[in-house]
Amino acid sequence: MKALRYFGARDIRFDSMADPELLSDRDAIVQMEACSICGSDLHIYHGHGFSEDVGFCVGHEAVGEVVEVGRAVTRLKPGDKVMMPAAVGCGACRPCLSGNVSACETNSGACYGLSARLQGVQSEAFRVPAADSNAVRIPEGITRDQALMMTDALATAWFGARNADIRPGSSVAVIGLGPIGLMAVDSAFVMGAHVVYAIDPVAERRALAAESGAIALHPDAALETIREQTGGRKLDCVVEAVGHEATVDLALRLVTRRGTVSVIGVQQARRYAFPLERAFAAGLTFRIGTCSVPEEWPALTPLVQSGRLKPERYISHHMPLSEGAEAYAMFDSRTEGALKMVLTP
């Protein structure tokens, strides 16, 4: 089959690799119908990945059709249209059964496309381990592109907003307006925020946030503007969706006393000089971590079905998988309005 494979910094190739096979009676093989590039995939693209492997298939966001199942799979059958959470668990322990694959008690948790341990989904087909738990039929009333956004990006945005303690009447900032940040803006409004500041250096992305009702600001002006507009009080809740030390620091400077900062940007720095004394004095809540996608689906599914959340609006490009290397380069350089890049066979 054909797949996008990683061979080094900025070296993603549309290349042949072995077809996926069932390795367990609990596995399924899914034929990819659409996949997408996540901002965290750029860490791999830049050569600062999560393993020393090369030649593995990348990507962790996909939807498709089941084409083969193991003998122990009972909930899925060939022909089912399914979406897969970006990360998988054993599917049998208590946390996995509750949707919290991050806390898998058998240490079987893994994310697609970070190494050869679990090949990625930017390929013509892929293996889903413990398929009864790690793939679900796409719900009625949800389109293919909407389901694709729910496999990671929308779920992570919702998780980040939820971790920020956003409630009706909250004042909020979202730092970083990639697809996840833009969806976090929308999530904040759905949760009842009365004002959302959307912060990013890219004017086109600020314009998209403004269309959702946010007050869009360049990072250089954000702190001064928010201080002025809030009479020095600053904000109740901040979602950081970048993962850089500078933006985490900005998040901590934007939040008011007893406010909450939620960091969902993927971190690469091994150390960060956390302002512990200032955070203690202000009584801040600081949360950081990754989303366990299935936990968020019960809340997100009706919101997408009803049209209150429209994650598909942030898809900027549909391209063939064969042009995946070009799609990565466009997404990395933010050229041609690149936002969410969707790839199809």
Phi and psi in degrees as GROMACS dihedral restraints (atoms count N, CA, C in turn):
[ dihedral_restraints ]
;  ai    aj    ak    al  type     phi  dphi    fc
    3     4     5     6     1  -102.4    20    10
    4     5     6     7     1   146.5    20    10
    6     7     8     9     1  -156.2    20    10
    7     8     9    10     1   163.1    20    10
    9    10    11    12     1   -90.6    20    10
   10    11    12    13     1   121.5    20    10
   12    13    14    15     1  -121.0    20    10
   13    14    15    16     1   145.3    20    10
   15    16    17    18     1   -96.5    20    10
   16    17    18    19     1   127.6    20    10
   18    19    20    21     1  -124.8    20    10
   19    20    21    22     1     3.1    20    10
   21    22    23    24     1   149.7    20    10
   22    23    24    25     1   179.6    20    10
   24    25    26    27     1   -55.3    20    10
   25    26    27    28     1   124.2    20    10
   27    28    29    30     1    56.0    20    10
   28    29    30    31     1    31.3    20    10
   30    31    32    33     1  -126.8    20    10
   31    32    33    34     1    75.2    20    10
   33    34    35    36     1  -100.5    20    10
   34    35    36    37     1   126.9    20    10
   36    37    38    39     1  -121.5    20    10
   37    38    39    40     1   139.9    20    10
   39    40    41    42     1   -81.9    20    10
   40    41    42    43     1   106.5    20    10
   42    43    44    45     1  -142.4    20    10
   43    44    45    46     1   164.4    20    10
   45    46    47    48     1   -82.5    20    10
   46    47    48    49     1   147.3    20    10
   48    49    50    51     1  -152.9    20    10
   49    50    51    52     1   168.9    20    10
   51    52    53    54     1   -62.7    20    10
   52    53    54    55     1   144.1    20    10
   54    55    56    57     1   -62.9    20    10
   55    56    57    58     1   146.7    20    10
   57    58    59    60     1   -68.3    20    10
   58    59    60    61     1   150.0    20    10
   60    61    62    63     1  -131.5    20    10
   61    62    63    64     1   154.2    20    10
   63    64    65    66     1   -68.3    20    10
   64    65    66    67     1   124.5    20    10
   66    67    68    69     1  -103.8    20    10
   67    68    69    70     1    -8.2    20    10
   69    70    71    72     1  -150.9    20    10
   70    71    72    73     1   155.8    20    10
   72    73    74    75     1   -65.0    20    10
   73    74    75    76     1   -14.4    20    10
   75    76    77    78     1   -94.4    20    10
   76    77    78    79     1    -0.5    20    10
   78    79    80    81     1   -83.9    20    10
   79    80    81    82     1   163.1    20    10
   81    82    83    84     1  -137.3    20    10
   82    83    84    85     1   154.0    20    10
   84    85    86    87     1  -108.7    20    10
   85    86    87    88     1   129.7    20    10
   87    88    89    90     1  -118.0    20    10
   88    89    90    91     1   132.5    20    10
   90    91    92    93     1   -86.5    20    10
   91    92    93    94     1   121.2    20    10
   93    94    95    96     1   -68.6    20    10
   94    95    96    97     1   131.6    20    10
   96    97    98    99     1  -107.9    20    10
   97    98    99   100     1   -26.7    20    10
   99   100   101   102     1  -161.7    20    10
  100   101   102   103     1   141.4    20    10
  102   103   104   105     1  -138.7    20    10
  103   104   105   106     1   168.6    20    10
  105   106   107   108     1  -145.3    20    10
  106   107   108   109     1   160.7    20    10
  108   109   110   111     1   -95.6    20    10
  109   110   111   112     1   128.3    20    10
  111   112   113   114     1   -97.7    20    10
  112   113   114   115     1   152.5    20    10
  114   115   116   117     1   -56.0    20    10
  115   116   117   118     1   -34.4    20    10
  117   118   119   120     1   -69.1    20    10
  118   119   120   121     1   -21.1    20    10
  120   121   122   123     1   -63.7    20    10
  121   122   123   124     1   -23.6    20    10
  123   124   125   126     1   -68.5    20    10
  124   125   126   127     1   -25.0    20    10
  126   127   128   129     1   -61.4    20    10
  127   128   129   130     1   -42.8    20    10
  129   130   131   132     1   -65.8    20    10
  130   131   132   133     1   -46.3    20    10
  132   133   134   135     1   -56.6    20    10
  133   134   135   136     1   -35.7    20    10
  135   136   137   138     1   -80.6    20    10
  136   137   138   139     1    -2.9    20    10
  138   139   140   141     1    89.0    20    10
  139   140   141   142     1     8.5    20    10
  141   142   143   144     1  -112.4    20    10
  142   143   144   145     1    58.8    20    10
  144   145   146   147     1   -82.9    20    10
  145   146   147   148     1  -158.0    20    10
  147   148   149   150     1  -111.2    20    10
  148   149   150   151     1     5.6    20    10
  150   151   152   153     1  -158.4    20    10
  151   152   153   154     1   172.6    20    10
  153   154   155   156     1   -93.9    20    10
  154   155   156   157     1     1.0    20    10
  156   157   158   159     1   -65.2    20    10
  157   158   159   160     1   153.3    20    10
  159   160   161   162     1  -134.8    20    10
  160   161   162   163     1   158.2    20    10
  162   163   164   165     1    87.9    20    10
  163   164   165   166     1    -2.3    20    10
  165   166   167   168     1   -83.7    20    10
  166   167   168   169     1   159.8    20    10
  168   169   170   171     1   -80.6    20    10
  169   170   171   172     1   136.5    20    10
  171   172   173   174     1   -97.9    20    10
  172   173   174   175     1   172.9    20    10
  174   175   176   177     1    99.5    20    10
  175   176   177   178     1   143.9    20    10
  177   178   179   180     1  -139.5    20    10
  178   179   180   181     1    12.0    20    10
  180   181   182   183     1  -121.8    20    10
  181   182   183   184     1   115.7    20    10
  183   184   185   186     1  -160.1    20    10
  184   185   186   187     1   155.6    20    10
  186   187   188   189     1  -130.4    20    10
  187   188   189   190     1   158.2    20    10
  189   190   191   192     1  -174.9    20    10
  190   191   192   193     1  -164.9    20    10
  192   193   194   195     1  -118.1    20    10
  193   194   195   196     1   131.0    20    10
  195   196   197   198     1   -66.5    20    10
  196   197   198   199     1   129.6    20    10
  198   199   200   201     1  -117.6    20    10
  199   200   201   202     1   -16.8    20    10
  201   202   203   204     1  -157.1    20    10
  202   203   204   205     1   142.4    20    10
  204   205   206   207     1  -133.3    20    10
  205   206   207   208     1   151.3    20    10
  207   208   209   210     1   -75.5    20    10
  208   209   210   211     1   166.7    20    10
  210   211   212   213     1   -65.4    20    10
  211   212   213   214     1   -24.3    20    10
  213   214   215   216     1   -91.0    20    10
  214   215   216   217     1    -1.3    20    10
  216   217   218   219     1   -81.1    20    10
  217   218   219   220     1   124.0    20    10
  219   220   221   222     1  -116.4    20    10
  220   221   222   223     1   -20.0    20    10
  222   223   224   225     1   -95.7    20    10
  223   224   225   226     1   -14.0    20    10
  225   226   227   228     1  -124.7    20    10
  226   227   228   229     1   155.7    20    10
  228   229   230   231     1  -145.4    20    10
  229   230   231   232     1   159.2    20    10
  231   232   233   234     1   -54.9    20    10
  232   233   234   235     1   137.2    20    10
  234   235   236   237     1   101.5    20    10
  235   236   237   238     1   -18.1    20    10
  237   238   239   240     1   -67.9    20    10
  238   239   240   241     1   136.3    20    10
  240   241   242   243     1   -90.3    20    10
  241   242   243   244     1   123.2    20    10
  243   244   245   246     1  -131.5    20    10
  244   245   246   247     1   159.2    20    10
  246   247   248   249     1  -123.1    20    10
  247   248   249   250     1   146.8    20    10
  249   250   251   252     1  -118.5    20    10
  250   251   252   253     1   130.7    20    10
  252   253   254   255     1   -59.9    20    10
  253   254   255   256     1   149.0    20    10
  255   256   257   258     1   -60.6    20    10
  256   257   258   259     1   -31.4    20    10
  258   259   260   261     1  -118.5    20    10
  259   260   261   262     1   151.3    20    10
  261   262   263   264     1  -121.4    20    10
  262   263   264   265     1   159.9    20    10
  264   265   266   267     1  -131.1    20    10
  265   266   267   268     1  -170.4    20    10
  267   268   269   270     1   -72.3    20    10
  268   269   270   271     1   -22.9    20    10
  270   271   272   273     1    77.2    20    10
  271   272   273   274     1     6.3    20    10
  273   274   275   276     1  -127.2    20    10
  274   275   276   277     1   -24.0    20    10
  276   277   278   279     1   -80.6    20    10
  277   278   279   280     1   169.9    20    10
  279   280   281   282     1   -60.1    20    10
  280   281   282   283     1   -48.4    20    10
  282   283   284   285     1   -60.8    20    10
  283   284   285   286     1   -43.8    20    10
  285   286   287   288     1   -62.2    20    10
  286   287   288   289     1   -41.4    20    10
  288   289   290   291     1   -67.0    20    10
  289   290   291   292     1   -22.6    20    10
  291   292   293   294     1   -90.5    20    10
  292   293   294   295     1    -2.8    20    10
  294   295   296   297     1    99.5    20    10
  295   296   297   298     1    -3.3    20    10
  297   298   299   300     1   -96.3    20    10
  298   299   300   301     1    74.9    20    10
  300   301   302   303     1   -68.6    20    10
  301   302   303   304     1   -20.3    20    10
  303   304   305   306     1   -62.7    20    10
  304   305   306   307     1   -24.5    20    10
  306   307   308   309     1  -105.6    20    10
  307   308   309   310     1    23.9    20    10
  309   310   311   312     1   -49.0    20    10
  310   311   312   313     1   124.7    20    10
  312   313   314   315     1   -76.6    20    10
  313   314   315   316     1   -13.2    20    10
  315   316   317   318     1  -100.0    20    10
  316   317   318   319     1     7.1    20    10
  318   319   320   321     1    57.9    20    10
  319   320   321   322     1    32.7    20    10
  321   322   323   324     1   -93.9    20    10
  322   323   324   325     1     0.2    20    10
  324   325   326   327     1   -62.8    20    10
  325   326   327   328     1   137.2    20    10
  327   328   329   330     1  -158.7    20    10
  328   329   330   331     1   155.3    20    10
  330   331   332   333     1  -110.2    20    10
  331   332   333   334     1   138.8    20    10
  333   334   335   336     1   -60.2    20    10
  334   335   336   337     1   143.7    20    10
  336   337   338   339     1    75.3    20    10
  337   338   339   340     1    19.9    20    10
  339   340   341   342     1   -98.4    20    10
  340   341   342   343     1   -18.7    20    10
  342   343   344   345     1  -168.2    20    10
  343   344   345   346     1  -176.8    20    10
  345   346   347   348     1   -73.4    20    10
  346   347   348   349     1    -9.4    20    10
  348   349   350   351     1   -59.2    20    10
  349   350   351   352     1   -42.7    20    10
  351   352   353   354     1  -139.7    20    10
  352   353   354   355     1   103.7    20    10
  354   355   356   357     1   -59.6    20    10
  355   356   357   358     1   150.4    20    10
  357   358   359   360     1   -75.7    20    10
  358   359   360   361     1  -177.1    20    10
  360   361   362   363     1  -113.6    20    10
  361   362   363   364     1     4.8    20    10
  363   364   365   366     1   -85.5    20    10
  364   365   366   367     1    66.9    20    10
  366   367   368   369     1  -154.0    20    10
  367   368   369   370     1   167.1    20    10
  369   370   371   372     1   -66.7    20    10
  370   371   372   373     1   -26.8    20    10
  372   373   374   375     1  -157.1    20    10
  373   374   375   376     1   160.3    20    10
  375   376   377   378     1  -155.3    20    10
  376   377   378   379     1   161.8    20    10
  378   379   380   381     1   -94.0    20    10
  379   380   381   382     1   135.6    20    10
  381   382   383   384     1  -110.9    20    10
  382   383   384   385     1   112.0    20    10
  384   385   386   387     1   -74.0    20    10
  385   386   387   388     1   153.0    20    10
  387   388   389   390     1    42.9    20    10
  388   389   390   391     1    56.8    20    10
  390   391   392   393     1   -62.6    20    10
  391   392   393   394     1   -30.8    20    10
  393   394   395   396     1   -60.0    20    10
  394   395   396   397     1   -26.0    20    10
  396   397   398   399     1  -102.2    20    10
  397   398   399   400     1   -32.0    20    10
  399   400   401   402     1  -101.1    20    10
  400   401   402   403     1    10.6    20    10
  402   403   404   405     1  -146.3    20    10
  403   404   405   406     1   140.9    20    10
  405   406   407   408     1  -133.9    20    10
  406   407   408   409     1   149.8    20    10
  408   409   410   411     1   -63.4    20    10
  409   410   411   412     1   140.6    20    10
  411   412   413   414     1   -64.9    20    10
  412   413   414   415     1   124.9    20    10
  414   415   416   417     1   -63.4    20    10
  415   416   417   418     1   153.3    20    10
  417   418   419   420     1   -58.7    20    10
  418   419   420   421     1   142.7    20    10
  420   421   422   423     1    82.8    20    10
  421   422   423   424     1     5.5    20    10
  423   424   425   426     1  -119.1    20    10
  424   425   426   427     1   126.1    20    10
  426   427   428   429     1   -76.3    20    10
  427   428   429   430     1   169.3    20    10
  429   430   431   432     1   -58.9    20    10
  430   431   432   433     1   -47.1    20    10
  432   433   434   435     1   -67.1    20    10
  433   434   435   436     1   -36.7    20    10
  435   436   437   438     1   -63.8    20    10
  436   437   438   439     1   -44.4    20    10
  438   439   440   441     1   -60.6    20    10
  439   440   441   442     1   -39.9    20    10
  441   442   443   444     1   -60.2    20    10
  442   443   444   445     1   -42.4    20    10
  444   445   446   447     1   -66.1    20    10
  445   446   447   448     1   -26.7    20    10
  447   448   449   450     1   -78.4    20    10
  448   449   450   451     1   -13.5    20    10
  450   451   452   453     1   -69.9    20    10
  451   452   453   454     1   -19.2    20    10
  453   454   455   456     1  -160.8    20    10
  454   455   456   457     1   -59.8    20    10
  456   457   458   459     1   -59.4    20    10
  457   458   459   460     1   -53.4    20    10
  459   460   461   462     1   -65.9    20    10
  460   461   462   463     1   -40.9    20    10
  462   463   464   465     1   -61.7    20    10
  463   464   465   466     1   -41.4    20    10
  465   466   467   468     1   -66.7    20    10
  466   467   468   469     1   -39.9    20    10
  468   469   470   471     1   -62.2    20    10
  469   470   471   472     1   -44.4    20    10
  471   472   473   474     1   -64.9    20    10
  472   473   474   475     1   -43.1    20    10
  474   475   476   477     1   -58.5    20    10
  475   476   477   478     1   -45.0    20    10
  477   478   479   480     1   -62.9    20    10
  478   479   480   481     1   -41.6    20    10
  480   481   482   483     1   -68.1    20    10
  481   482   483   484     1   -39.9    20    10
  483   484   485   486     1   -64.0    20    10
  484   485   486   487     1   -40.9    20    10
  486   487   488   489     1   -68.3    20    10
  487   488   489   490     1   -17.5    20    10
  489   490   491   492     1   -85.3    20    10
  490   491   492   493     1     2.5    20    10
  492   493   494   495     1    62.3    20    10
  493   494   495   496     1    36.8    20    10
  495   496   497   498     1   -72.2    20    10
  496   497   498   499     1   128.9    20    10
  498   499   500   501     1  -132.8    20    10
  499   500   501   502     1   167.5    20    10
  501   502   503   504     1   -52.6    20    10
  502   503   504   505     1   126.6    20    10
  504   505   506   507     1    93.5    20    10
  505   506   507   508     1    -4.9    20    10
  507   508   509   510     1   -68.4    20    10
  508   509   510   511     1   149.8    20    10
  510   511   512   513     1  -101.5    20    10
  511   512   513   514     1   135.2    20    10
  513   514   515   516     1  -137.0    20    10
  514   515   516   517     1   147.5    20    10
  516   517   518   519     1  -125.1    20    10
  517   518   519   520     1   142.7    20    10
  519   520   521   522     1  -119.4    20    10
  520   521   522   523     1   122.4    20    10
  522   523   524   525     1  -104.8    20    10
  523   524   525   526     1   119.6    20    10
  525   526   527   528     1    99.5    20    10
  526   527   528   529     1   111.0    20    10
  528   529   530   531     1  -114.1    20    10
  529   530   531   532     1    46.2    20    10
  531   532   533   534     1   -71.5    20    10
  532   533   534   535     1  -173.1    20    10
  534   535   536   537     1   -53.8    20    10
  535   536   537   538     1   -42.8    20    10
  537   538   539   540     1   -67.5    20    10
  538   539   540   541     1   -43.2    20    10
  540   541   542   543     1   -62.3    20    10
  541   542   543   544     1   -41.8    20    10
  543   544   545   546     1   -63.9    20    10
  544   545   546   547     1   -38.7    20    10
  546   547   548   549     1   -70.4    20    10
  547   548   549   550     1   -28.4    20    10
  549   550   551   552     1   -68.0    20    10
  550   551   552   553     1   -35.5    20    10
  552   553   554   555     1   -59.4    20    10
  553   554   555   556     1   -49.6    20    10
  555   556   557   558     1   -61.4    20    10
  556   557   558   559     1   -41.1    20    10
  558   559   560   561     1   -62.1    20    10
  559   560   561   562     1   -40.6    20    10
  561   562   563   564     1   -60.6    20    10
  562   563   564   565     1   -42.1    20    10
  564   565   566   567     1   -66.4    20    10
  565   566   567   568     1   -40.4    20    10
  567   568   569   570     1   -61.7    20    10
  568   569   570   571     1   -35.2    20    10
  570   571   572   573     1   -76.2    20    10
  571   572   573   574     1    -6.8    20    10
  573   574   575   576     1   108.4    20    10
  574   575   576   577     1     9.4    20    10
  576   577   578   579     1   -57.9    20    10
  577   578   579   580     1   138.3    20    10
  579   580   581   582     1   -89.0    20    10
  580   581   582   583     1   -21.8    20    10
  582   583   584   585     1  -149.5    20    10
  583   584   585   586     1   139.4    20    10
  585   586   587   588     1  -131.2    20    10
  586   587   588   589     1   122.8    20    10
  588   589   590   591     1   -94.1    20    10
  589   590   591   592     1   131.6    20    10
  591   592   593   594     1  -115.6    20    10
  592   593   594   595     1   120.2    20    10
  594   595   596   597     1  -119.0    20    10
  595   596   597   598     1   123.8    20    10
  597   598   599   600     1  -167.1    20    10
  598   599   600   601     1   148.5    20    10
  600   601   602   603     1   -77.6    20    10
  601   602   603   604     1   -14.9    20    10
  603   604   605   606     1   -90.8    20    10
  604   605   606   607     1   118.5    20    10
  606   607   608   609     1   -61.1    20    10
  607   608   609   610     1   -39.9    20    10
  609   610   611   612     1   -63.3    20    10
  610   611   612   613     1   -36.3    20    10
  612   613   614   615     1   -73.7    20    10
  613   614   615   616     1   -35.4    20    10
  615   616   617   618     1   -63.4    20    10
  616   617   618   619     1   -36.6    20    10
  618   619   620   621     1   -64.8    20    10
  619   620   621   622     1   -38.8    20    10
  621   622   623   624     1   -63.2    20    10
  622   623   624   625     1   -41.6    20    10
  624   625   626   627     1   -64.9    20    10
  625   626   627   628     1   -38.3    20    10
  627   628   629   630     1   -64.0    20    10
  628   629   630   631     1   -34.3    20    10
  630   631   632   633     1   -62.2    20    10
  631   632   633   634     1   -27.9    20    10
  633   634   635   636     1   -83.1    20    10
  634   635   636   637     1    -5.5    20    10
  636   637   638   639     1   106.5    20    10
  637   638   639   640     1     3.3    20    10
  639   640   641   642     1   -81.4    20    10
  640   641   642   643     1   159.8    20    10
  642   643   644   645     1   -91.7    20    10
  643   644   645   646     1   111.0    20    10
  645   646   647   648     1   -91.2    20    10
  646   647   648   649     1   132.4    20    10
  648   649   650   651     1  -134.8    20    10
  649   650   651   652     1   145.3    20    10
  651   652   653   654     1   -75.1    20    10
  652   653   654   655     1   144.0    20    10
  654   655   656   657     1   -55.0    20    10
  655   656   657   658     1   -33.8    20    10
  657   658   659   660     1   -65.1    20    10
  658   659   660   661     1   -25.8    20    10
  660   661   662   663     1  -105.2    20    10
  661   662   663   664     1    -5.5    20    10
  663   664   665   666     1   -62.9    20    10
  664   665   666   667     1   -52.2    20    10
  666   667   668   669     1   -62.9    20    10
  667   668   669   670     1   -47.9    20    10
  669   670   671   672     1   -64.0    20    10
  670   671   672   673     1   -43.5    20    10
  672   673   674   675     1   -63.9    20    10
  673   674   675   676     1   -44.4    20    10
  675   676   677   678     1   -69.1    20    10
  676   677   678   679     1   -38.6    20    10
  678   679   680   681     1   -58.3    20    10
  679   680   681   682     1   -45.9    20    10
  681   682   683   684     1   -65.6    20    10
  682   683   684   685     1   -45.4    20    10
  684   685   686   687     1   -75.0    20    10
  685   686   687   688     1   -18.3    20    10
  687   688   689   690     1  -106.7    20    10
  688   689   690   691     1     9.8    20    10
  690   691   692   693     1    62.6    20    10
  691   692   693   694     1    31.4    20    10
  693   694   695   696     1    85.8    20    10
  694   695   696   697     1    -6.6    20    10
  696   697   698   699     1   -72.9    20    10
  697   698   699   700     1   -34.5    20    10
  699   700   701   702     1    70.6    20    10
  700   701   702   703     1  -151.7    20    10
  702   703   704   705     1  -118.7    20    10
  703   704   705   706     1   152.7    20    10
  705   706   707   708     1   -72.3    20    10
  706   707   708   709     1   -38.4    20    10
  708   709   710   711     1  -140.5    20    10
  709   710   711   712     1   139.0    20    10
  711   712   713   714     1  -134.3    20    10
  712   713   714   715     1   132.5    20    10
  714   715   716   717     1  -110.8    20    10
  715   716   717   718     1   121.7    20    10
  717   718   719   720     1  -104.1    20    10
  718   719   720   721     1   118.9    20    10
  720   721   722   723     1  -122.5    20    10
  721   722   723   724     1    33.5    20    10
  723   724   725   726     1  -115.5    20    10
  724   725   726   727     1   -56.4    20    10
  726   727   728   729     1    98.7    20    10
  727   728   729   730     1    18.6    20    10
  729   730   731   732     1  -106.5    20    10
  730   731   732   733     1   153.0    20    10
  732   733   734   735     1   -58.8    20    10
  733   734   735   736     1   -39.9    20    10
  735   736   737   738     1   -64.5    20    10
  736   737   738   739     1   -37.9    20    10
  738   739   740   741     1   -78.5    20    10
  739   740   741   742     1   -30.8    20    10
  741   742   743   744     1   -65.4    20    10
  742   743   744   745     1   -41.5    20    10
  744   745   746   747     1   -62.8    20    10
  745   746   747   748     1   -41.8    20    10
  747   748   749   750     1   -61.4    20    10
  748   749   750   751     1   -41.9    20    10
  750   751   752   753     1   -57.6    20    10
  751   752   753   754     1   -43.3    20    10
  753   754   755   756     1   -69.3    20    10
  754   755   756   757     1   -25.8    20    10
  756   757   758   759     1   -82.9    20    10
  757   758   759   760     1   -20.4    20    10
  759   760   761   762     1   -87.7    20    10
  760   761   762   763     1   -15.6    20    10
  762   763   764   765     1   -89.3    20    10
  763   764   765   766     1   145.8    20    10
  765   766   767   768     1   -84.1    20    10
  766   767   768   769     1   177.2    20    10
  768   769   770   771     1   -60.7    20    10
  769   770   771   772     1   138.4    20    10
  771   772   773   774     1    58.5    20    10
  772   773   774   775     1    23.8    20    10
  774   775   776   777     1   -87.0    20    10
  775   776   777   778     1  -178.4    20    10
  777   778   779   780     1  -130.5    20    10
  778   779   780   781     1   134.3    20    10
  780   781   782   783     1  -112.4    20    10
  781   782   783   784     1   128.9    20    10
  783   784   785   786     1  -118.3    20    10
  784   785   786   787     1   118.2    20    10
  786   787   788   789     1  -107.2    20    10
  787   788   789   790     1   118.2    20    10
  789   790   791   792     1  -121.1    20    10
  790   791   792   793     1    -2.9    20    10
  792   793   794   795     1   -66.8    20    10
  793   794   795   796     1   135.0    20    10
  795   796   797   798     1   -65.4    20    10
  796   797   798   799     1   127.3    20    10
  798   799   800   801     1   -93.1    20    10
  799   800   801   802     1   135.2    20    10
  801   802   803   804     1  -115.2    20    10
  802   803   804   805     1   -20.9    20    10
  804   805   806   807     1   -70.8    20    10
  805   806   807   808     1   136.2    20    10
  807   808   809   810     1   -80.1    20    10
  808   809   810   811     1   -25.0    20    10
  810   811   812   813     1  -134.7    20    10
  811   812   813   814     1   147.5    20    10
  813   814   815   816     1  -145.2    20    10
  814   815   816   817     1   131.8    20    10
  816   817   818   819     1   -80.3    20    10
  817   818   819   820     1    84.7    20    10
  819   820   821   822     1   -70.9    20    10
  820   821   822   823     1   131.4    20    10
  822   823   824   825     1   -77.5    20    10
  823   824   825   826     1    72.9    20    10
  825   826   827   828     1   -61.2    20    10
  826   827   828   829     1   -42.8    20    10
  828   829   830   831     1   -63.2    20    10
  829   830   831   832     1   -45.7    20    10
  831   832   833   834     1   -65.1    20    10
  832   833   834   835     1   -41.4    20    10
  834   835   836   837     1   -64.5    20    10
  835   836   837   838     1   -39.4    20    10
  837   838   839   840     1   -64.2    20    10
  838   839   840   841     1   -47.0    20    10
  840   841   842   843     1   -63.1    20    10
  841   842   843   844     1   -33.6    20    10
  843   844   845   846     1   -88.4    20    10
  844   845   846   847     1    -8.1    20    10
  846   847   848   849     1    66.3    20    10
  847   848   849   850     1    38.7    20    10
  849   850   851   852     1   -76.5    20    10
  850   851   852   853     1   150.9    20    10
  852   853   854   855     1  -105.0    20    10
  853   854   855   856     1   128.4    20    10
  855   856   857   858     1  -126.1    20    10
  856   857   858   859     1   120.0    20    10
  858   859   860   861     1  -123.3    20    10
  859   860   861   862     1   140.8    20    10
  861   862   863   864     1  -145.9    20    10
  862   863   864   865     1   142.6    20    10
  864   865   866   867     1   155.4    20    10
  865   866   867   868     1   178.7    20    10
  867   868   869   870     1   -99.0    20    10
  868   869   870   871     1   159.3    20    10
  870   871   872   873     1   -88.0    20    10
  871   872   873   874     1   138.3    20    10
  873   874   875   876     1   -96.5    20    10
  874   875   876   877     1   100.9    20    10
  876   877   878   879     1   -52.3    20    10
  877   878   879   880     1   -47.4    20    10
  879   880   881   882     1   -59.9    20    10
  880   881   882   883     1   -25.8    20    10
  882   883   884   885     1   -63.2    20    10
  883   884   885   886     1   -29.1    20    10
  885   886   887   888     1   -90.2    20    10
  886   887   888   889     1   -17.0    20    10
  888   889   890   891     1   -61.9    20    10
  889   890   891   892     1   -38.5    20    10
  891   892   893   894     1   -58.3    20    10
  892   893   894   895     1   -35.5    20    10
  894   895   896   897     1   -79.7    20    10
  895   896   897   898     1   -39.2    20    10
  897   898   899   900     1   -74.9    20    10
  898   899   900   901     1   -35.7    20    10
  900   901   902   903     1   -56.3    20    10
  901   902   903   904     1   -52.0    20    10
  903   904   905   906     1   -66.5    20    10
  904   905   906   907     1   -29.4    20    10
  906   907   908   909     1   -67.9    20    10
  907   908   909   910     1   -37.0    20    10
  909   910   911   912     1   -75.2    20    10
  910   911   912   913     1   -42.1    20    10
  912   913   914   915     1   -59.1    20    10
  913   914   915   916     1   -37.6    20    10
  915   916   917   918     1   -83.5    20    10
  916   917   918   919     1   -10.4    20    10
  918   919   920   921     1    86.6    20    10
  919   920   921   922     1     5.1    20    10
  921   922   923   924     1   -70.3    20    10
  922   923   924   925     1   -31.0    20    10
  924   925   926   927     1  -116.9    20    10
  925   926   927   928     1   132.1    20    10
  927   928   929   930     1  -126.8    20    10
  928   929   930   931     1    74.1    20    10
  930   931   932   933     1   -64.4    20    10
  931   932   933   934     1   -23.6    20    10
  933   934   935   936     1   -66.4    20    10
  934   935   936   937     1   -17.0    20    10
  936   937   938   939     1   -68.0    20    10
  937   938   939   940     1   -13.8    20    10
  939   940   941   942     1   -97.6    20    10
  940   941   942   943     1     7.5    20    10
  942   943   944   945     1   -80.6    20    10
  943   944   945   946     1   118.2    20    10
  945   946   947   948     1   -97.8    20    10
  946   947   948   949     1   -28.1    20    10
  948   949   950   951     1  -140.5    20    10
  949   950   951   952     1   139.7    20    10
  951   952   953   954     1  -114.8    20    10
  952   953   954   955     1   122.0    20    10
  954   955   956   957     1  -136.5    20    10
  955   956   957   958     1   156.4    20    10
  957   958   959   960     1   -71.7    20    10
  958   959   960   961     1   150.2    20    10
  960   961   962   963     1   -54.9    20    10
  961   962   963   964     1   -32.8    20    10
  963   964   965   966     1   -62.2    20    10
  964   965   966   967     1   -20.4    20    10
  966   967   968   969     1  -102.4    20    10
  967   968   969   970     1    24.0    20    10
  969   970   971   972     1   -60.3    20    10
  970   971   972   973     1   -39.7    20    10
  972   973   974   975     1   -61.8    20    10
  973   974   975   976     1   -40.8    20    10
  975   976   977   978     1   -65.7    20    10
  976   977   978   979     1   -39.5    20    10
  978   979   980   981     1   -62.1    20    10
  979   980   981   982     1   -41.6    20    10
  981   982   983   984     1   -61.5    20    10
  982   983   984   985     1   -44.9    20    10
  984   985   986   987     1   -63.4    20    10
  985   986   987   988     1   -40.5    20    10
  987   988   989   990     1   -65.1    20    10
  988   989   990   991     1   -44.9    20    10
  990   991   992   993     1   -64.1    20    10
  991   992   993   994     1   -40.0    20    10
  993   994   995   996     1   -65.9    20    10
  994   995   996   997     1   -40.5    20    10
  996   997   998   999     1   -91.0    20    10
  997   998   999  1000     1    -6.8    20    10
  999  1000  1001  1002     1    59.9    20    10
 1000  1001  1002  1003     1    32.9    20    10
 1002  1003  1004  1005     1   -84.3    20    10
 1003  1004  1005  1006     1   157.7    20    10
 1005  1006  1007  1008     1    54.3    20    10
 1006  1007  1008  1009     1    35.2    20    10
 1008  1009  1010  1011     1    67.9    20    10
 1009  1010  1011  1012     1    23.9    20    10
 1011  1012  1013  1014     1   -59.9    20    10
 1012  1013  1014  1015     1   127.3    20    10
 1014  1015  1016  1017     1  -132.9    20    10
 1015  1016  1017  1018     1   -94.9    20    10
 1017  1018  1019  1020     1   -95.8    20    10
 1018  1019  1020  1021     1   121.4    20    10
 1020  1021  1022  1023     1  -101.1    20    10
 1021  1022  1023  1024     1   117.1    20    10
 1023  1024  1025  1026     1  -106.6    20    10
 1024  1025  1026  1027     1   132.6    20    10
 1026  1027  1028  1029     1  -116.3    20    10
 1027  1028  1029  1030     1   138.7    20    10
 1029  1030  1031  1032     1  -129.1    20    10
 1030  1031  1032  1033     1   155.0    20    10
